[in-house]
Amino acid sequence: MIGLAFSTAAWQIITREGISRFLWLIPIAMLLFGTADIHFDLTSPAPPRADPDALLGEVQQASLRLGVWLLYSGLLLVILAMSTLWLIERLRERSHKGQES
């Protein structure tokens, strides 16, 4: 739920500012999320396949991974969007100061 809220907030910021300003974030996000997924794969033991309870455990673990991924992706997008907006604002202030001089 929290990841969905962060993702929604990030999407609103991105659509307000324009998607072209944020295209450079895609490779960074893919690298970070791929690293997180590899970490989860390496640290979680694989349950036996014949046990129905183990299959349920796998489904629960997959849904937990999806929730964590949504949380991290939303949080990362919000942080990067806000820092980009801050940087754009600072550049605009500098350009206006340069034109006044």
Distance bins in CASP14 RR format, pairs under 12 A and 6 or more apart:
PFRMAT RR
TARGET T0000
AUTHOR 0000-0000-0000
RMODE 2
METHOD distances of the structure
MODEL  1
1 7 0 0 0 0 0 1 0 0 0 0 0
1 8 0 0 0 0 0 1 0 0 0 0 0
1 67 0 0 0 0 1 0 0 0 0 0 0
1 70 0 0 0 0 1 0 0 0 0 0 0
1 71 0 0 0 0 1 0 0 0 0 0 0
2 8 0 0 0 0 0 1 0 0 0 0 0
2 9 0 0 0 0 0 1 0 0 0 0 0
2 67 0 0 0 0 1 0 0 0 0 0 0
2 68 0 0 0 0 0 1 0 0 0 0 0
2 70 0 0 0 0 1 0 0 0 0 0 0
2 71 1 0 1 0 0 0 0 0 0 0 0
2 72 0 0 0 0 0 1 0 0 0 0 0
2 73 0 0 0 0 0 1 0 0 0 0 0
2 74 0 0 0 0 1 0 0 0 0 0 0
2 75 0 0 0 0 1 0 0 0 0 0 0
2 78 0 0 0 0 0 1 0 0 0 0 0
3 9 0 0 0 0 1 0 0 0 0 0 0
3 10 0 0 0 0 1 0 0 0 0 0 0
3 11 0 0 0 0 0 1 0 0 0 0 0
3 66 0 0 0 0 0 1 0 0 0 0 0
3 67 1 0 0 1 0 0 0 0 0 0 0
3 68 0 0 0 0 1 0 0 0 0 0 0
3 69 0 0 0 0 1 0 0 0 0 0 0
3 70 1 0 1 0 0 0 0 0 0 0 0
3 71 1 0 1 0 0 0 0 0 0 0 0
3 72 0 0 0 0 1 0 0 0 0 0 0
3 73 1 0 0 1 0 0 0 0 0 0 0
3 74 1 0 1 0 0 0 0 0 0 0 0
3 75 1 0 0 1 0 0 0 0 0 0 0
3 76 0 0 0 0 0 1 0 0 0 0 0
3 77 0 0 0 0 0 1 0 0 0 0 0
3 78 0 0 0 0 1 0 0 0 0 0 0
4 10 0 0 0 0 0 1 0 0 0 0 0
4 11 0 0 0 0 0 1 0 0 0 0 0
4 66 0 0 0 0 0 1 0 0 0 0 0
4 67 0 0 0 0 1 0 0 0 0 0 0
4 69 0 0 0 0 0 1 0 0 0 0 0
4 70 1 0 0 1 0 0 0 0 0 0 0
4 71 0 0 0 0 1 0 0 0 0 0 0
4 73 0 0 0 0 0 1 0 0 0 0 0
4 74 0 0 0 0 1 0 0 0 0 0 0
4 75 0 0 0 0 0 1 0 0 0 0 0
5 11 0 0 0 0 0 1 0 0 0 0 0
5 12 0 0 0 0 0 1 0 0 0 0 0
5 70 0 0 0 0 1 0 0 0 0 0 0
5 71 0 0 0 0 1 0 0 0 0 0 0
5 74 0 0 0 0 1 0 0 0 0 0 0
5 75 0 0 0 0 0 1 0 0 0 0 0
5 77 0 0 0 0 0 1 0 0 0 0 0
5 78 0 0 0 0 1 0 0 0 0 0 0
6 12 0 0 0 0 0 1 0 0 0 0 0
6 13 0 0 0 0 0 1 0 0 0 0 0
6 67 0 0 0 0 0 1 0 0 0 0 0
6 69 0 0 0 0 0 1 0 0 0 0 0
6 70 1 0 0 1 0 0 0 0 0 0 0
6 71 1 0 0 1 0 0 0 0 0 0 0
6 72 0 0 0 0 1 0 0 0 0 0 0
6 73 1 0 0 1 0 0 0 0 0 0 0
6 74 1 1 0 0 0 0 0 0 0 0 0
6 75 1 0 1 0 0 0 0 0 0 0 0
6 76 0 0 0 0 1 0 0 0 0 0 0
6 77 1 0 0 1 0 0 0 0 0 0 0
6 78 1 0 1 0 0 0 0 0 0 0 0
6 79 0 0 0 0 1 0 0 0 0 0 0
6 80 0 0 0 0 0 1 0 0 0 0 0
6 81 0 0 0 0 0 1 0 0 0 0 0
6 82 0 0 0 0 0 1 0 0 0 0 0
7 13 0 0 0 0 0 1 0 0 0 0 0
7 14 0 0 0 0 0 1 0 0 0 0 0
7 29 0 0 0 0 0 1 0 0 0 0 0
7 67 0 0 0 0 0 1 0 0 0 0 0
7 69 0 0 0 0 0 1 0 0 0 0 0
7 70 1 0 0 1 0 0 0 0 0 0 0
7 71 0 0 0 0 1 0 0 0 0 0 0
7 72 0 0 0 0 0 1 0 0 0 0 0
7 73 1 0 0 1 0 0 0 0 0 0 0
7 74 1 0 1 0 0 0 0 0 0 0 0
7 75 0 0 0 0 1 0 0 0 0 0 0
7 76 0 0 0 0 1 0 0 0 0 0 0
7 77 1 0 0 1 0 0 0 0 0 0 0
7 78 0 0 0 0 1 0 0 0 0 0 0
7 81 0 0 0 0 0 1 0 0 0 0 0
8 14 0 0 0 0 0 1 0 0 0 0 0
8 15 0 0 0 0 0 1 0 0 0 0 0
8 70 0 0 0 0 0 1 0 0 0 0 0
8 73 0 0 0 0 0 1 0 0 0 0 0
8 74 0 0 0 0 1 0 0 0 0 0 0
8 77 0 0 0 0 0 1 0 0 0 0 0
8 78 0 0 0 0 1 0 0 0 0 0 0
9 15 0 0 0 0 0 1 0 0 0 0 0
9 16 0 0 0 0 0 1 0 0 0 0 0
9 73 0 0 0 0 0 1 0 0 0 0 0
9 74 1 0 0 1 0 0 0 0 0 0 0
9 75 0 0 0 0 1 0 0 0 0 0 0
9 77 0 0 0 0 1 0 0 0 0 0 0
9 78 1 0 1 0 0 0 0 0 0 0 0
9 79 0 0 0 0 0 1 0 0 0 0 0
9 81 0 0 0 0 1 0 0 0 0 0 0
9 82 0 0 0 0 1 0 0 0 0 0 0
10 16 0 0 0 0 0 1 0 0 0 0 0
10 17 0 0 0 0 0 1 0 0 0 0 0
10 19 0 0 0 0 0 1 0 0 0 0 0
10 22 0 0 0 0 1 0 0 0 0 0 0
10 25 0 0 0 0 1 0 0 0 0 0 0
10 29 0 0 0 0 0 1 0 0 0 0 0
10 70 0 0 0 0 0 1 0 0 0 0 0
10 71 0 0 0 0 0 1 0 0 0 0 0
10 72 0 0 0 0 0 1 0 0 0 0 0
10 73 0 0 0 0 1 0 0 0 0 0 0
10 74 1 0 1 0 0 0 0 0 0 0 0
10 75 0 0 0 0 1 0 0 0 0 0 0
10 76 0 0 0 0 1 0 0 0 0 0 0
10 77 1 1 0 0 0 0 0 0 0 0 0
10 78 1 0 1 0 0 0 0 0 0 0 0
10 79 0 0 0 0 1 0 0 0 0 0 0
10 80 0 0 0 0 1 0 0 0 0 0 0
10 81 1 0 1 0 0 0 0 0 0 0 0
10 82 0 0 0 0 1 0 0 0 0 0 0
10 83 0 0 0 0 0 1 0 0 0 0 0
10 84 0 0 0 0 0 1 0 0 0 0 0
10 85 0 0 0 0 0 1 0 0 0 0 0
11 17 0 0 0 0 0 1 0 0 0 0 0
11 18 0 0 0 0 0 1 0 0 0 0 0
11 19 0 0 0 0 1 0 0 0 0 0 0
11 22 0 0 0 0 0 1 0 0 0 0 0
11 73 0 0 0 0 0 1 0 0 0 0 0
11 74 0 0 0 0 1 0 0 0 0 0 0
11 77 1 0 0 1 0 0 0 0 0 0 0
11 78 0 0 0 0 1 0 0 0 0 0 0
11 81 0 0 0 0 1 0 0 0 0 0 0
12 18 0 0 0 0 0 1 0 0 0 0 0
12 74 0 0 0 0 0 1 0 0 0 0 0
12 77 0 0 0 0 0 1 0 0 0 0 0
12 78 0 0 0 0 1 0 0 0 0 0 0
12 81 0 0 0 0 1 0 0 0 0 0 0
12 82 0 0 0 0 0 1 0 0 0 0 0
12 85 0 0 0 0 0 1 0 0 0 0 0
13 19 0 0 0 0 0 1 0 0 0 0 0
13 21 0 0 0 0 0 1 0 0 0 0 0
13 22 0 0 0 0 1 0 0 0 0 0 0
13 25 0 0 0 0 0 1 0 0 0 0 0
13 74 0 0 0 0 0 1 0 0 0 0 0
13 77 1 0 0 1 0 0 0 0 0 0 0
13 78 1 0 0 1 0 0 0 0 0 0 0
13 79 0 0 0 0 0 1 0 0 0 0 0
13 80 0 0 0 0 1 0 0 0 0 0 0
13 81 1 0 1 0 0 0 0 0 0 0 0
13 82 1 0 0 1 0 0 0 0 0 0 0
13 83 0 0 0 0 0 1 0 0 0 0 0
13 84 0 0 0 0 1 0 0 0 0 0 0
13 85 1 0 0 1 0 0 0 0 0 0 0
13 86 0 0 0 0 0 1 0 0 0 0 0
13 88 0 0 0 0 0 1 0 0 0 0 0
14 20 0 0 0 0 1 0 0 0 0 0 0
14 21 0 0 0 0 1 0 0 0 0 0 0
14 22 1 0 1 0 0 0 0 0 0 0 0
14 23 0 0 0 0 0 1 0 0 0 0 0
14 25 0 0 0 0 1 0 0 0 0 0 0
14 26 0 0 0 0 0 1 0 0 0 0 0
14 74 0 0 0 0 0 1 0 0 0 0 0
14 77 1 0 0 1 0 0 0 0 0 0 0
14 78 0 0 0 0 1 0 0 0 0 0 0
14 80 0 0 0 0 1 0 0 0 0 0 0
14 81 1 0 1 0 0 0 0 0 0 0 0
14 82 0 0 0 0 0 1 0 0 0 0 0
14 84 0 0 0 0 1 0 0 0 0 0 0
14 85 0 0 0 0 0 1 0 0 0 0 0
15 21 0 0 0 0 0 1 0 0 0 0 0
15 22 0 0 0 0 1 0 0 0 0 0 0
15 77 0 0 0 0 0 1 0 0 0 0 0
15 81 0 0 0 0 0 1 0 0 0 0 0
16 22 0 0 0 0 0 1 0 0 0 0 0
16 81 0 0 0 0 1 0 0 0 0 0 0
16 82 0 0 0 0 0 1 0 0 0 0 0
16 84 0 0 0 0 0 1 0 0 0 0 0
16 85 0 0 0 0 1 0 0 0 0 0 0
16 88 0 0 0 0 0 1 0 0 0 0 0
17 23 0 0 0 0 0 1 0 0 0 0 0
17 25 0 0 0 0 0 1 0 0 0 0 0
17 80 0 0 0 0 0 1 0 0 0 0 0
17 81 1 0 0 1 0 0 0 0 0 0 0
17 82 0 0 0 0 0 1 0 0 0 0 0
17 84 1 0 0 1 0 0 0 0 0 0 0
17 85 1 0 0 1 0 0 0 0 0 0 0
17 86 0 0 0 0 0 1 0 0 0 0 0
17 87 0 0 0 0 0 1 0 0 0 0 0
17 88 1 0 0 1 0 0 0 0 0 0 0
17 89 0 0 0 0 0 1 0 0 0 0 0
18 81 0 0 0 0 0 1 0 0 0 0 0
18 84 0 0 0 0 0 1 0 0 0 0 0
18 85 0 0 0 0 0 1 0 0 0 0 0
18 88 0 0 0 0 0 1 0 0 0 0 0
19 25 0 0 0 0 0 1 0 0 0 0 0
19 26 0 0 0 0 0 1 0 0 0 0 0
19 77 0 0 0 0 0 1 0 0 0 0 0
19 81 0 0 0 0 0 1 0 0 0 0 0
20 26 0 0 0 0 0 1 0 0 0 0 0
20 84 0 0 0 0 0 1 0 0 0 0 0
21 80 0 0 0 0 0 1 0 0 0 0 0
21 81 0 0 0 0 1 0 0 0 0 0 0
21 83 0 0 0 0 0 1 0 0 0 0 0
21 84 1 0 0 1 0 0 0 0 0 0 0
21 85 0 0 0 0 1 0 0 0 0 0 0
21 87 0 0 0 0 0 1 0 0 0 0 0
21 88 1 0 0 1 0 0 0 0 0 0 0
21 91 0 0 0 0 0 1 0 0 0 0 0
22 28 0 0 0 0 0 1 0 0 0 0 0
22 29 0 0 0 0 1 0 0 0 0 0 0
22 76 0 0 0 0 0 1 0 0 0 0 0
22 77 0 0 0 0 1 0 0 0 0 0 0
22 78 0 0 0 0 0 1 0 0 0 0 0
22 80 1 0 0 1 0 0 0 0 0 0 0
22 81 1 0 0 1 0 0 0 0 0 0 0
22 82 0 0 0 0 0 1 0 0 0 0 0
22 83 0 0 0 0 0 1 0 0 0 0 0
22 84 1 0 0 1 0 0 0 0 0 0 0
22 85 0 0 0 0 0 1 0 0 0 0 0
22 88 0 0 0 0 0 1 0 0 0 0 0
23 29 0 0 0 0 0 1 0 0 0 0 0
23 80 0 0 0 0 0 1 0 0 0 0 0
23 84 0 0 0 0 0 1 0 0 0 0 0
24 30 0 0 0 0 0 1 0 0 0 0 0
24 80 0 0 0 0 1 0 0 0 0 0 0
24 84 0 0 0 0 1 0 0 0 0 0 0
25 31 0 0 0 0 0 1 0 0 0 0 0
25 32 0 0 0 0 0 1 0 0 0 0 0
25 33 0 0 0 0 0 1 0 0 0 0 0
25 73 0 0 0 0 0 1 0 0 0 0 0
25 74 0 0 0 0 0 1 0 0 0 0 0
25 76 0 0 0 0 1 0 0 0 0 0 0
25 77 1 0 0 1 0 0 0 0 0 0 0
25 78 0 0 0 0 0 1 0 0 0 0 0
25 79 0 0 0 0 0 1 0 0 0 0 0
25 80 1 0 1 0 0 0 0 0 0 0 0
25 81 0 0 0 0 1 0 0 0 0 0 0
25 83 0 0 0 0 0 1 0 0 0 0 0
25 84 0 0 0 0 1 0 0 0 0 0 0
26 32 0 0 0 0 0 1 0 0 0 0 0
26 33 0 0 0 0 0 1 0 0 0 0 0
26 73 0 0 0 0 0 1 0 0 0 0 0
26 76 0 0 0 0 0 1 0 0 0 0 0
26 77 0 0 0 0 0 1 0 0 0 0 0
26 80 0 0 0 0 0 1 0 0 0 0 0
27 33 0 0 0 0 0 1 0 0 0 0 0
27 34 0 0 0 0 0 1 0 0 0 0 0
28 34 0 0 0 0 0 1 0 0 0 0 0
28 35 0 0 0 0 0 1 0 0 0 0 0
28 73 0 0 0 0 0 1 0 0 0 0 0
28 76 0 0 0 0 1 0 0 0 0 0 0
28 77 0 0 0 0 0 1 0 0 0 0 0
28 79 0 0 0 0 0 1 0 0 0 0 0
28 80 1 0 0 1 0 0 0 0 0 0 0
28 84 0 0 0 0 0 1 0 0 0 0 0
29 35 0 0 0 0 0 1 0 0 0 0 0
29 36 0 0 0 0 0 1 0 0 0 0 0
29 69 0 0 0 0 0 1 0 0 0 0 0
29 72 0 0 0 0 1 0 0 0 0 0 0
29 73 1 0 0 1 0 0 0 0 0 0 0
29 74 0 0 0 0 1 0 0 0 0 0 0
29 75 0 0 0 0 0 1 0 0 0 0 0
29 76 1 0 0 1 0 0 0 0 0 0 0
29 77 1 0 0 1 0 0 0 0 0 0 0
29 79 0 0 0 0 0 1 0 0 0 0 0
29 80 0 0 0 0 1 0 0 0 0 0 0
29 81 0 0 0 0 0 1 0 0 0 0 0
30 36 0 0 0 0 0 1 0 0 0 0 0
30 37 0 0 0 0 0 1 0 0 0 0 0
30 69 0 0 0 0 0 1 0 0 0 0 0
30 73 0 0 0 0 0 1 0 0 0 0 0
30 76 0 0 0 0 0 1 0 0 0 0 0
31 37 0 0 0 0 0 1 0 0 0 0 0
31 38 0 0 0 0 0 1 0 0 0 0 0
31 76 0 0 0 0 0 1 0 0 0 0 0
32 38 0 0 0 0 0 1 0 0 0 0 0
32 39 0 0 0 0 0 1 0 0 0 0 0
32 69 0 0 0 0 0 1 0 0 0 0 0
32 72 1 0 0 1 0 0 0 0 0 0 0
32 73 0 0 0 0 1 0 0 0 0 0 0
32 74 0 0 0 0 0 1 0 0 0 0 0
32 75 0 0 0 0 0 1 0 0 0 0 0
32 76 1 0 0 1 0 0 0 0 0 0 0
32 77 0 0 0 0 0 1 0 0 0 0 0
32 79 0 0 0 0 0 1 0 0 0 0 0
32 80 0 0 0 0 0 1 0 0 0 0 0
33 39 0 0 0 0 0 1 0 0 0 0 0
33 40 0 0 0 0 0 1 0 0 0 0 0
33 65 0 0 0 0 0 1 0 0 0 0 0
33 66 0 0 0 0 0 1 0 0 0 0 0
33 67 0 0 0 0 0 1 0 0 0 0 0
33 68 0 0 0 0 1 0 0 0 0 0 0
33 69 1 0 0 1 0 0 0 0 0 0 0
33 70 0 0 0 0 0 1 0 0 0 0 0
33 71 0 0 0 0 0 1 0 0 0 0 0
33 72 1 0 0 1 0 0 0 0 0 0 0
33 73 1 0 0 1 0 0 0 0 0 0 0
33 74 0 0 0 0 0 1 0 0 0 0 0
33 75 0 0 0 0 0 1 0 0 0 0 0
33 76 0 0 0 0 1 0 0 0 0 0 0
33 77 0 0 0 0 0 1 0 0 0 0 0
34 40 0 0 0 0 1 0 0 0 0 0 0
34 41 0 0 0 0 1 0 0 0 0 0 0
34 42 0 0 0 0 0 1 0 0 0 0 0
34 65 0 0 0 0 0 1 0 0 0 0 0
34 69 0 0 0 0 1 0 0 0 0 0 0
34 72 0 0 0 0 0 1 0 0 0 0 0
34 73 0 0 0 0 0 1 0 0 0 0 0
35 41 0 0 0 0 0 1 0 0 0 0 0
35 42 0 0 0 0 0 1 0 0 0 0 0
35 69 0 0 0 0 0 1 0 0 0 0 0
35 72 0 0 0 0 0 1 0 0 0 0 0
36 42 0 0 0 0 0 1 0 0 0 0 0
36 43 0 0 0 0 0 1 0 0 0 0 0
36 65 0 0 0 0 1 0 0 0 0 0 0
36 66 0 0 0 0 0 1 0 0 0 0 0
36 67 0 0 0 0 0 1 0 0 0 0 0
36 68 1 0 0 1 0 0 0 0 0 0 0
36 69 1 0 0 1 0 0 0 0 0 0 0
36 70 0 0 0 0 0 1 0 0 0 0 0
36 71 0 0 0 0 0 1 0 0 0 0 0
36 72 1 0 0 1 0 0 0 0 0 0 0
36 73 0 0 0 0 1 0 0 0 0 0 0
36 75 0 0 0 0 0 1 0 0 0 0 0
36 76 0 0 0 0 0 1 0 0 0 0 0
37 43 0 0 0 0 0 1 0 0 0 0 0
37 44 0 0 0 0 0 1 0 0 0 0 0
37 62 0 0 0 0 0 1 0 0 0 0 0
37 65 1 0 0 1 0 0 0 0 0 0 0
37 66 0 0 0 0 0 1 0 0 0 0 0
37 68 0 0 0 0 1 0 0 0 0 0 0
37 69 1 0 0 1 0 0 0 0 0 0 0
37 72 0 0 0 0 0 1 0 0 0 0 0
37 73 0 0 0 0 0 1 0 0 0 0 0
38 44 0 0 0 0 0 1 0 0 0 0 0
38 65 0 0 0 0 0 1 0 0 0 0 0
39 65 0 0 0 0 0 1 0 0 0 0 0
39 68 0 0 0 0 0 1 0 0 0 0 0
39 69 0 0 0 0 0 1 0 0 0 0 0
39 72 0 0 0 0 0 1 0 0 0 0 0
40 61 0 0 0 0 1 0 0 0 0 0 0
40 62 0 0 0 0 1 0 0 0 0 0 0
40 64 0 0 0 0 1 0 0 0 0 0 0
40 65 1 0 1 0 0 0 0 0 0 0 0
40 66 0 0 0 0 0 1 0 0 0 0 0
40 67 0 0 0 0 0 1 0 0 0 0 0
40 68 1 0 0 1 0 0 0 0 0 0 0
40 69 0 0 0 0 1 0 0 0 0 0 0
40 72 0 0 0 0 0 1 0 0 0 0 0
41 61 0 0 0 0 0 1 0 0 0 0 0
41 62 0 0 0 0 0 1 0 0 0 0 0
41 65 0 0 0 0 1 0 0 0 0 0 0
43 61 0 0 0 0 0 1 0 0 0 0 0
43 65 0 0 0 0 0 1 0 0 0 0 0
44 57 0 0 0 0 0 1 0 0 0 0 0
44 58 0 0 0 0 1 0 0 0 0 0 0
44 60 0 0 0 0 0 1 0 0 0 0 0
44 61 1 0 0 1 0 0 0 0 0 0 0
44 62 0 0 0 0 0 1 0 0 0 0 0
44 64 0 0 0 0 1 0 0 0 0 0 0
44 65 0 0 0 0 1 0 0 0 0 0 0
44 68 0 0 0 0 0 1 0 0 0 0 0
45 54 0 0 0 0 0 1 0 0 0 0 0
45 57 0 0 0 0 0 1 0 0 0 0 0
45 58 0 0 0 0 0 1 0 0 0 0 0
45 61 0 0 0 0 0 1 0 0 0 0 0
46 54 0 0 0 0 1 0 0 0 0 0 0
46 55 0 0 0 0 0 1 0 0 0 0 0
46 57 0 0 0 0 0 1 0 0 0 0 0
46 58 0 0 0 0 1 0 0 0 0 0 0
46 61 0 0 0 0 0 1 0 0 0 0 0
47 53 0 0 0 0 1 0 0 0 0 0 0
47 54 1 1 0 0 0 0 0 0 0 0 0
47 55 1 0 0 1 0 0 0 0 0 0 0
47 56 0 0 0 0 1 0 0 0 0 0 0
47 57 1 0 0 1 0 0 0 0 0 0 0
47 58 1 0 0 1 0 0 0 0 0 0 0
47 59 0 0 0 0 0 1 0 0 0 0 0
47 60 0 0 0 0 0 1 0 0 0 0 0
47 61 0 0 0 0 1 0 0 0 0 0 0
47 62 0 0 0 0 0 1 0 0 0 0 0
48 54 1 0 1 0 0 0 0 0 0 0 0
48 55 0 0 0 0 1 0 0 0 0 0 0
48 57 0 0 0 0 0 1 0 0 0 0 0
48 58 0 0 0 0 0 1 0 0 0 0 0
49 55 1 0 0 1 0 0 0 0 0 0 0
49 57 0 0 0 0 0 1 0 0 0 0 0
49 58 0 0 0 0 1 0 0 0 0 0 0
51 57 0 0 0 0 1 0 0 0 0 0 0
51 58 0 0 0 0 0 1 0 0 0 0 0
52 58 0 0 0 0 0 1 0 0 0 0 0
52 59 0 0 0 0 0 1 0 0 0 0 0
53 59 0 0 0 0 0 1 0 0 0 0 0
53 60 0 0 0 0 0 1 0 0 0 0 0
54 60 0 0 0 0 0 1 0 0 0 0 0
54 61 0 0 0 0 0 1 0 0 0 0 0
55 61 0 0 0 0 0 1 0 0 0 0 0
55 62 0 0 0 0 0 1 0 0 0 0 0
56 62 0 0 0 0 0 1 0 0 0 0 0
56 63 0 0 0 0 0 1 0 0 0 0 0
57 63 0 0 0 0 1 0 0 0 0 0 0
57 64 0 0 0 0 1 0 0 0 0 0 0
57 65 0 0 0 0 0 1 0 0 0 0 0
58 64 0 0 0 0 0 1 0 0 0 0 0
58 65 0 0 0 0 0 1 0 0 0 0 0
59 65 0 0 0 0 0 1 0 0 0 0 0
59 66 0 0 0 0 0 1 0 0 0 0 0
60 66 0 0 0 0 0 1 0 0 0 0 0
60 67 0 0 0 0 0 1 0 0 0 0 0
61 67 0 0 0 0 0 1 0 0 0 0 0
61 68 0 0 0 0 0 1 0 0 0 0 0
62 68 0 0 0 0 0 1 0 0 0 0 0
62 69 0 0 0 0 0 1 0 0 0 0 0
63 69 0 0 0 0 0 1 0 0 0 0 0
63 70 0 0 0 0 0 1 0 0 0 0 0
64 70 0 0 0 0 0 1 0 0 0 0 0
64 71 0 0 0 0 0 1 0 0 0 0 0
65 71 0 0 0 0 0 1 0 0 0 0 0
65 72 0 0 0 0 0 1 0 0 0 0 0
66 72 0 0 0 0 0 1 0 0 0 0 0
66 73 0 0 0 0 0 1 0 0 0 0 0
67 73 0 0 0 0 1 0 0 0 0 0 0
67 74 0 0 0 0 0 1 0 0 0 0 0
67 75 0 0 0 0 0 1 0 0 0 0 0
68 74 0 0 0 0 0 1 0 0 0 0 0
68 75 0 0 0 0 0 1 0 0 0 0 0
69 75 0 0 0 0 0 1 0 0 0 0 0
69 76 0 0 0 0 0 1 0 0 0 0 0
70 76 0 0 0 0 0 1 0 0 0 0 0
70 77 0 0 0 0 0 1 0 0 0 0 0
71 77 0 0 0 0 0 1 0 0 0 0 0
71 78 0 0 0 0 0 1 0 0 0 0 0
72 78 0 0 0 0 0 1 0 0 0 0 0
72 79 0 0 0 0 0 1 0 0 0 0 0
73 79 0 0 0 0 0 1 0 0 0 0 0
73 80 0 0 0 0 0 1 0 0 0 0 0
74 80 0 0 0 0 1 0 0 0 0 0 0
74 81 0 0 0 0 1 0 0 0 0 0 0
74 82 0 0 0 0 0 1 0 0 0 0 0
75 81 0 0 0 0 0 1 0 0 0 0 0
75 82 0 0 0 0 0 1 0 0 0 0 0
76 82 0 0 0 0 0 1 0 0 0 0 0
76 83 0 0 0 0 0 1 0 0 0 0 0
77 83 0 0 0 0 0 1 0 0 0 0 0
77 84 0 0 0 0 0 1 0 0 0 0 0
78 84 0 0 0 0 0 1 0 0 0 0 0
78 85 0 0 0 0 0 1 0 0 0 0 0
79 85 0 0 0 0 0 1 0 0 0 0 0
79 86 0 0 0 0 0 1 0 0 0 0 0
80 86 0 0 0 0 0 1 0 0 0 0 0
80 87 0 0 0 0 0 1 0 0 0 0 0
81 87 0 0 0 0 0 1 0 0 0 0 0
81 88 0 0 0 0 0 1 0 0 0 0 0
82 88 0 0 0 0 0 1 0 0 0 0 0
82 89 0 0 0 0 0 1 0 0 0 0 0
83 89 0 0 0 0 0 1 0 0 0 0 0
83 90 0 0 0 0 0 1 0 0 0 0 0
84 90 0 0 0 0 0 1 0 0 0 0 0
84 91 0 0 0 0 0 1 0 0 0 0 0
85 91 0 0 0 0 0 1 0 0 0 0 0
85 92 0 0 0 0 0 1 0 0 0 0 0
86 92 0 0 0 0 0 1 0 0 0 0 0
86 93 0 0 0 0 0 1 0 0 0 0 0
87 93 0 0 0 0 0 1 0 0 0 0 0
87 94 0 0 0 0 0 1 0 0 0 0 0
88 94 0 0 0 0 0 1 0 0 0 0 0
88 95 0 0 0 0 0 1 0 0 0 0 0
89 95 0 0 0 0 0 1 0 0 0 0 0
89 96 0 0 0 0 0 1 0 0 0 0 0
90 96 0 0 0 0 0 1 0 0 0 0 0
90 97 0 0 0 0 0 1 0 0 0 0 0
91 97 0 0 0 0 0 1 0 0 0 0 0
91 98 0 0 0 0 0 1 0 0 0 0 0
92 98 0 0 0 0 0 1 0 0 0 0 0
92 99 0 0 0 0 0 1 0 0 0 0 0
93 99 0 0 0 0 0 1 0 0 0 0 0
93 100 0 0 0 0 0 1 0 0 0 0 0
94 100 0 0 0 0 0 1 0 0 0 0 0
94 101 0 0 0 0 0 1 0 0 0 0 0
95 101 0 0 0 0 0 1 0 0 0 0 0
END
